[in-house]
Amino acid sequence: MDKIIENLKAKEETLWINPKNAKVNNDEFSKDDIEDARARLDRFAPLLEELFPASRKQRGILESPLVATYELQNKLEKYYATPLFGKLWFKLDSHLPISGSIKARGGIYEVLKHTEDLLIKANLLSLNDNYKKIANDEIKQYLSNFQVAVGSTGNLGLSIGIMSAKLGFKASVHMSSDAREWKKAMLRSYGVNVVEYDSDYSVAVAQGRKEAQNDSNCYFVDDENSKSLFLGYAVAARRLAGQLKSFDIKVDSKNPLFVYLPCGVGGGPGGVAYGLKQEFGEHVHCFFAEPTHSPCMLLGMHTGKHDKISVFDIGLDNKTAADGLAVGRASSLVGKVMDGMLEGIYTISDDEMYRLLYLANKCEGLRLEPSALAGAKGVVHINKLYDSKALENATHIAWITGGSMVPDEEMDKYIQTGKELM
């Protein structure tokens, strides 16, 4: 009997430690690839500054705050009745400009890369230009001849749809049944074509891909396989290294770094984890967090079948309040890249995400969506897994993936749900 599979079938919260983890990076991508992505984002900064006022405080650089969570860590010790060694921080991708989630990294990056490729090919742009020129009417008119499509549970669709529409592209977002109504409404307010499905994420992606194949002017952002998305996420690691340095936080053998990343199809957490391994090598320990109803990455990596197995195959329903993580089949790219690099994966129930959402609001004043809190329980698992002496100087970072765009009325419901569950 496979105890891990039995636990997943029973929807029990499960911690899986990767037996293949060699604590080293693989060579799927290089530091040069990540640096190329970073440089491209820098080139586009003047344009983003022009198009999105919310990005002006950072001069068009899309980056999020790193904040200490002292009060919450103390509360978690009491709530879980266990001492938590090391210091817990939140990386607030929930507060990224433009689309308010981690998807602003990979999704926006891929649209920008596609835009650059098209305009350079048409002799409308060179690498030495000020990219602010892309906002002019001539270029927007040219881009209106092209379409960008994506399949999404919500947040990726927001980043792709908003960015594409602002640049002048026709944009189509194929939304799964898990997508929140407010996300669909926001996309439509930007003029994005929202195509709704009664089925899950995989069907939305398949239909989006099919549409693109039938139109030579349609570019499909493939969340299941995209290397561009992956590299956009990976840039976050270099930026985080700078933030840690600004706080005089060391990362070495005596000062380990633990990072907990909510995981849907895997592109976002996979890209960030890959970049972190490039930056910190064996001194960073990355864990993914998935809903108990949608543990596609854990299932794929544990069985070695990756995208060849679905949560439906073991009787799960892929239905979760963590809409951004409601994915039944893992990325064919990410699981294989992570095979020798990822420390482990744990699952978390919807109720627990709501409780943590409530505690984060009560202790730190943060307003976050349920999926964003999946990483917040990682510090508890690791304190039970590692010797306390090994964690005395540890830095724990829960990657908070979304929430700032959630309408107040919806957010108040989230917080009330968490309060009632407490």
C-alpha positions as CSV (number, residue, x, y, z in Angstrom):
1,M,0.0,0.0,0.0
2,D,1.3,3.5,-0.9
3,K,0.6,5.5,2.2
4,I,1.1,8.9,0.4
5,I,-1.5,7.9,-2.3
6,E,-3.9,6.7,0.4
7,N,-3.6,10.0,2.3
8,L,-4.2,12.0,-0.9
9,K,-7.3,9.9,-1.7
10,A,-8.6,10.5,1.8
11,K,-8.0,14.3,1.4
12,E,-5.8,14.2,4.5
13,E,-3.2,17.0,4.9
14,T,0.1,15.3,3.8
15,L,3.8,16.2,3.8
16,W,5.8,14.5,1.1
17,I,9.6,14.7,1.1
18,N,11.2,14.4,-2.3
19,P,13.5,11.3,-2.3
20,K,15.2,12.6,-5.5
21,N,16.2,16.0,-4.1
22,A,19.9,16.4,-4.7
23,K,20.0,20.0,-3.5
24,V,21.4,21.1,-6.8
25,N,20.1,22.9,-9.9
26,N,19.6,21.2,-13.2
27,D,20.7,22.6,-16.5
28,E,17.3,23.2,-18.1
29,F,17.9,26.9,-17.9
30,S,20.9,29.0,-17.2
31,K,21.6,32.2,-15.2
32,D,22.0,33.9,-18.6
33,D,18.4,32.9,-19.5
34,I,17.2,34.5,-16.3
35,E,19.4,37.6,-16.8
36,D,18.0,38.0,-20.3
37,A,14.4,37.9,-18.8
38,R,15.4,40.5,-16.2
39,A,16.9,42.8,-18.8
40,R,13.8,42.6,-20.9
41,L,11.6,43.6,-18.0
42,D,13.9,46.5,-17.4
43,R,13.5,47.6,-21.1
44,F,9.7,47.6,-20.7
45,A,9.7,49.5,-17.4
46,P,9.2,52.9,-19.0
47,L,6.2,51.6,-20.9
48,L,4.6,50.0,-17.8
49,E,5.2,53.3,-16.0
50,E,3.3,55.1,-18.8
51,L,0.4,52.6,-19.0
52,F,-0.1,51.7,-15.3
53,P,0.0,54.5,-12.7
54,A,0.2,51.9,-9.9
55,S,3.6,50.9,-11.2
56,R,5.1,54.4,-11.0
57,K,6.2,54.3,-7.4
58,Q,8.7,51.6,-8.6
59,R,9.4,53.2,-11.9
60,G,7.7,50.4,-13.8
61,I,9.6,47.6,-12.1
62,L,7.1,45.0,-11.0
63,E,8.2,43.9,-7.6
64,S,6.5,43.2,-4.3
65,P,7.3,43.9,-0.6
66,L,9.0,41.5,1.8
67,V,7.5,42.0,5.2
68,A,8.2,40.4,8.7
69,T,5.2,38.7,10.3
70,Y,6.2,38.9,14.0
71,E,2.6,39.0,15.4
72,L,1.4,36.2,13.1
73,Q,4.3,33.9,14.0
74,N,3.6,34.3,17.7
75,K,-0.1,33.5,17.0
76,L,0.8,30.5,14.9
77,E,2.9,29.1,17.8
78,K,-0.2,29.2,20.0
79,Y,-2.6,28.0,17.4
80,Y,-0.5,25.0,16.5
81,A,0.9,24.6,20.0
82,T,4.5,24.3,18.9
83,P,7.5,26.6,19.0
84,L,8.5,28.0,15.6
85,F,12.3,28.5,15.3
86,G,13.6,31.0,12.8
87,K,11.9,34.1,11.5
88,L,8.8,34.1,9.3
89,W,8.4,36.7,6.5
90,F,5.7,37.1,3.8
91,K,6.7,37.9,0.2
92,L,3.6,39.9,-0.9
93,D,3.1,39.1,-4.6
94,S,-0.5,39.8,-3.6
95,H,0.4,43.4,-3.9
96,L,2.2,43.4,-7.3
97,P,1.0,46.2,-9.6
98,I,-1.3,45.6,-12.5
99,S,-2.9,42.2,-11.6
100,G,-2.2,41.8,-7.9
101,S,-0.8,38.3,-7.9
102,I,2.3,36.2,-8.7
103,K,0.9,35.8,-12.2
104,A,2.0,39.4,-12.9
105,R,5.5,38.0,-13.1
106,G,5.2,35.3,-15.6
107,G,2.0,36.3,-17.4
108,I,3.0,39.9,-18.0
109,Y,6.5,38.9,-18.9
110,E,5.4,36.5,-21.6
111,V,3.1,39.1,-23.2
112,L,5.9,41.6,-23.2
113,K,8.3,39.2,-24.8
114,H,5.8,38.3,-27.5
115,T,5.3,42.0,-28.1
116,E,9.0,42.7,-28.4
117,D,9.4,39.8,-30.8
118,L,6.6,41.0,-33.1
119,L,7.7,44.6,-33.2
120,I,11.3,43.9,-33.8
121,K,10.4,41.6,-36.7
122,A,8.2,44.3,-38.1
123,N,11.0,46.9,-37.8
124,L,8.8,49.0,-35.4
125,L,11.2,48.6,-32.4
126,S,14.9,48.1,-31.7
127,L,16.5,47.1,-28.4
128,N,18.0,50.6,-28.0
129,D,14.6,52.4,-28.2
130,N,12.8,53.8,-25.3
131,Y,10.0,51.3,-25.0
132,K,7.5,54.0,-24.0
133,K,7.0,54.4,-27.8
134,I,5.0,51.1,-27.8
135,A,2.1,53.1,-26.3
136,N,1.8,55.2,-29.5
137,D,-1.3,54.8,-31.8
138,E,0.7,53.5,-34.7
139,I,2.1,50.5,-32.8
140,K,-1.2,49.9,-30.9
141,Q,-2.9,49.8,-34.3
142,Y,-0.4,47.3,-35.6
143,L,-0.8,45.0,-32.5
144,S,-4.6,45.1,-32.9
145,N,-4.0,42.7,-35.9
146,F,-2.9,40.0,-33.4
147,Q,-4.6,38.1,-30.7
148,V,-3.3,36.7,-27.3
149,A,-5.2,33.7,-25.7
150,V,-4.8,31.8,-22.5
151,G,-6.7,29.2,-20.4
152,S,-6.9,30.1,-16.7
153,T,-8.6,29.6,-13.3
154,G,-8.4,33.4,-12.8
155,N,-5.2,35.1,-11.8
156,L,-3.1,34.2,-14.9
157,G,-6.0,35.3,-17.0
158,L,-6.1,38.7,-15.3
159,S,-2.4,39.3,-16.0
160,I,-2.5,38.1,-19.6
161,G,-5.8,39.8,-20.4
162,I,-5.1,43.2,-18.8
163,M,-1.6,43.5,-20.3
164,S,-2.6,42.3,-23.8
165,A,-5.6,44.6,-23.9
166,K,-3.6,47.7,-22.8
167,L,-1.1,47.1,-25.5
168,G,-3.7,46.9,-28.2
169,F,-4.0,43.1,-28.8
170,K,-7.3,41.3,-29.1
171,A,-7.3,39.2,-25.9
172,S,-9.3,36.0,-25.1
173,V,-9.2,34.3,-21.7
174,H,-10.7,30.9,-21.4
175,M,-11.9,30.5,-17.8
176,S,-12.5,27.3,-15.9
177,S,-15.6,26.8,-13.7
178,D,-13.4,27.7,-10.7
179,A,-12.8,31.3,-11.8
180,R,-14.4,34.0,-9.6
181,E,-17.1,36.2,-11.1
182,W,-15.3,39.4,-10.2
183,K,-12.2,38.3,-12.1
184,K,-14.4,37.7,-15.2
185,A,-16.0,41.1,-14.7
186,M,-12.6,42.9,-14.4
187,L,-11.3,41.3,-17.6
188,R,-14.5,42.4,-19.5
189,S,-14.0,45.9,-18.2
190,Y,-10.7,46.0,-20.1
191,G,-12.4,44.8,-23.3
192,V,-11.1,41.2,-22.9
193,N,-13.2,38.4,-24.5
194,V,-14.0,36.0,-21.6
195,V,-15.0,32.5,-22.6
196,E,-16.6,30.5,-19.8
197,Y,-16.6,26.7,-19.3
198,D,-18.4,24.4,-16.9
199,S,-15.3,22.2,-16.8
200,D,-12.0,22.5,-15.0
201,Y,-8.7,24.2,-15.8
202,S,-7.4,21.5,-18.2
203,V,-10.4,21.9,-20.5
204,A,-10.1,25.7,-20.6
205,V,-6.4,25.4,-21.5
206,A,-7.2,22.8,-24.2
207,Q,-9.8,25.0,-25.8
208,G,-7.6,28.1,-25.7
209,R,-4.8,26.1,-27.4
210,K,-7.2,24.8,-30.0
211,E,-8.4,28.4,-30.9
212,A,-4.8,29.5,-31.3
213,Q,-3.9,26.6,-33.6
214,N,-6.7,27.7,-36.0
215,D,-5.5,31.3,-36.2
216,S,-1.9,32.2,-37.3
217,N,-2.2,35.6,-35.7
218,C,-3.2,34.2,-32.4
219,Y,-0.5,33.6,-29.7
220,F,-1.4,31.1,-27.0
221,V,0.2,31.5,-23.5
222,D,0.6,27.8,-22.5
223,D,0.6,27.7,-18.7
224,E,1.3,23.9,-18.8
225,N,4.5,24.1,-20.9
226,S,5.7,27.7,-21.3
227,K,9.4,28.4,-20.8
228,S,8.8,32.1,-21.1
229,L,6.4,32.1,-18.2
230,F,8.9,30.1,-16.2
231,L,11.7,32.5,-16.8
232,G,9.5,35.5,-15.9
233,Y,8.8,33.9,-12.5
234,A,12.5,33.1,-12.1
235,V,13.5,36.8,-12.2
236,A,11.9,37.1,-8.7
237,A,14.8,35.2,-7.1
238,R,17.4,37.9,-8.1
239,R,15.1,40.6,-6.7
240,L,14.5,38.7,-3.5
241,A,18.3,38.3,-3.0
242,G,18.6,42.1,-3.1
243,Q,15.7,42.5,-0.6
244,L,17.3,40.0,1.8
245,K,20.6,41.8,1.5
246,S,18.9,45.1,2.3
247,F,17.7,43.5,5.6
248,D,21.2,42.1,6.3
249,I,19.7,38.6,6.1
250,K,22.4,36.0,5.3
251,V,21.8,32.8,3.4
252,D,24.5,30.2,4.0
253,S,25.0,26.8,5.8
254,K,24.4,28.4,9.2
255,N,21.5,30.6,8.0
256,P,19.3,28.5,5.8
257,L,16.4,29.8,3.8
258,F,13.1,28.0,3.6
259,V,10.5,29.1,1.0
260,Y,6.9,27.9,0.8
261,L,5.1,28.4,-2.6
262,P,1.5,27.8,-3.3
263,C,1.2,25.5,-6.4
264,G,-1.4,25.1,-9.1
265,V,-0.1,23.8,-12.5
266,G,3.4,24.6,-11.2
267,G,4.8,27.4,-13.5
268,G,4.9,30.1,-10.9
269,P,6.3,28.2,-8.0
270,G,8.6,26.2,-10.3
271,G,10.1,29.3,-11.9
272,V,10.6,31.0,-8.5
273,A,12.2,27.9,-7.0
274,Y,14.5,27.4,-10.0
275,G,15.7,31.0,-9.7
276,L,16.2,30.6,-5.9
277,K,18.4,27.5,-6.5
278,Q,20.4,29.5,-9.0
279,E,20.9,32.3,-6.4
280,F,21.4,30.3,-3.2
281,G,22.2,26.7,-4.2
282,E,22.0,24.1,-1.4
283,H,21.3,26.8,1.2
284,V,17.7,27.3,0.0
285,H,15.0,24.7,0.7
286,C,11.8,25.1,-1.5
287,F,8.5,23.5,-0.7
288,F,5.2,23.6,-2.7
289,A,1.8,23.8,-1.1
290,E,-1.4,22.4,-2.7
291,P,-5.0,22.1,-1.7
292,T,-6.1,18.6,-0.5
293,H,-8.6,18.4,-3.3
294,S,-6.0,19.4,-6.0
295,P,-2.6,17.9,-5.3
296,C,-1.6,17.5,-8.9
297,M,2.2,18.3,-8.5
298,L,2.6,16.0,-5.5
299,L,0.8,13.2,-7.3
300,G,2.8,13.7,-10.4
301,M,6.2,13.9,-8.7
302,H,5.5,11.1,-6.2
303,T,4.4,8.6,-8.9
304,G,7.0,9.9,-11.4
305,K,4.1,10.2,-13.9
306,H,4.1,14.0,-13.8
307,D,1.4,15.2,-16.4
308,K,0.4,11.7,-17.2
309,I,-1.7,11.4,-14.1
310,S,-4.6,13.5,-12.8
311,V,-6.1,13.9,-9.4
312,F,-9.3,12.6,-11.0
313,D,-7.5,9.3,-11.5
314,I,-7.3,8.8,-7.7
315,G,-10.9,9.8,-7.1
316,L,-10.4,13.5,-6.1
317,D,-12.8,16.2,-7.4
318,N,-10.4,19.2,-8.0
319,K,-12.8,21.5,-6.3
320,T,-11.3,24.0,-3.9
321,A,-11.8,27.5,-2.6
322,A,-8.2,28.2,-3.6
323,D,-9.3,28.9,-7.2
324,G,-5.8,29.7,-8.4
325,L,-4.7,26.3,-7.3
326,A,-7.6,24.3,-8.7
327,V,-5.6,22.3,-11.2
328,G,-6.0,18.5,-11.7
329,R,-2.9,17.8,-13.9
330,A,0.6,19.2,-13.3
331,S,2.7,21.0,-15.9
332,S,4.7,18.6,-18.1
333,L,7.6,21.0,-17.9
334,V,7.8,21.9,-14.2
335,G,7.6,18.5,-12.4
336,K,10.5,17.2,-14.4
337,V,12.6,20.3,-13.9
338,M,11.9,20.2,-10.1
339,D,12.6,16.5,-9.8
340,G,16.1,16.9,-8.4
341,M,15.7,20.3,-6.8
342,L,12.5,20.5,-4.8
343,E,12.6,19.6,-1.1
344,G,9.0,18.6,-0.7
345,I,5.3,19.3,-1.1
346,Y,2.5,19.5,1.4
347,T,-1.2,19.7,1.1
348,I,-3.6,22.0,3.1
349,S,-7.3,21.9,3.5
350,D,-9.6,24.8,2.4
351,D,-10.7,25.3,6.0
352,E,-7.1,25.7,7.1
353,M,-6.4,28.3,4.4
354,Y,-9.5,30.3,5.5
355,R,-8.3,30.1,9.2
356,L,-4.8,31.4,8.2
357,L,-6.4,34.1,6.0
358,Y,-8.3,35.3,9.1
359,L,-5.2,35.2,11.3
360,A,-3.1,37.1,8.7
361,N,-5.8,39.8,8.7
362,K,-6.2,39.9,12.5
363,C,-2.4,39.9,13.2
364,E,-0.9,41.8,10.3
365,G,-3.9,43.6,8.7
366,L,-3.4,41.8,5.4
367,R,-6.4,41.1,3.1
368,L,-5.5,38.0,1.0
369,E,-7.3,35.4,-1.0
370,P,-7.5,31.8,0.3
371,S,-4.9,30.3,-2.2
372,A,-2.4,32.9,-1.0
373,L,-2.3,31.4,2.5
374,A,-1.3,27.9,1.3
375,G,2.3,28.6,2.0
376,A,1.8,30.0,5.5
377,K,1.7,26.6,7.1
378,G,5.1,25.5,5.8
379,V,6.9,26.9,8.8
380,V,4.9,24.6,11.0
381,H,5.8,21.5,9.0
382,I,9.5,22.4,8.8
383,N,9.8,23.0,12.5
384,K,8.5,19.4,13.1
385,L,10.8,18.1,10.4
386,Y,14.1,19.7,11.3
387,D,16.1,19.9,14.6
388,S,15.5,23.2,16.4
389,K,19.2,24.0,16.4
390,A,19.3,23.8,12.6
391,L,16.5,26.4,12.5
392,E,17.6,28.9,15.1
393,N,19.0,31.2,12.4
394,A,16.6,30.2,9.6
395,T,14.6,32.6,7.4
396,H,11.2,31.3,6.4
397,I,9.4,33.0,3.5
398,A,5.7,32.2,2.7
399,W,5.1,33.4,-0.9
400,I,1.8,35.2,-0.8
401,T,0.4,34.9,-4.2
402,G,-2.8,37.0,-4.5
403,G,-5.4,39.2,-2.9
404,S,-5.1,42.9,-3.3
405,M,-7.4,43.0,-6.3
406,V,-10.3,41.2,-4.5
407,P,-13.4,43.4,-4.1
408,D,-14.0,44.5,-0.5
409,E,-17.3,42.7,-0.3
410,E,-15.8,39.4,-1.4
411,M,-12.8,39.9,0.9
412,D,-15.0,40.5,3.9
413,K,-16.7,37.2,3.2
414,Y,-13.4,35.4,3.2
415,I,-12.4,36.9,6.5
416,Q,-15.8,36.1,8.1
417,T,-15.5,32.5,6.9
418,G,-12.1,32.2,8.5
419,K,-13.4,33.7,11.7
420,E,-16.3,31.3,11.9
421,L,-14.0,28.3,11.3
422,M,-11.7,29.5,14.1
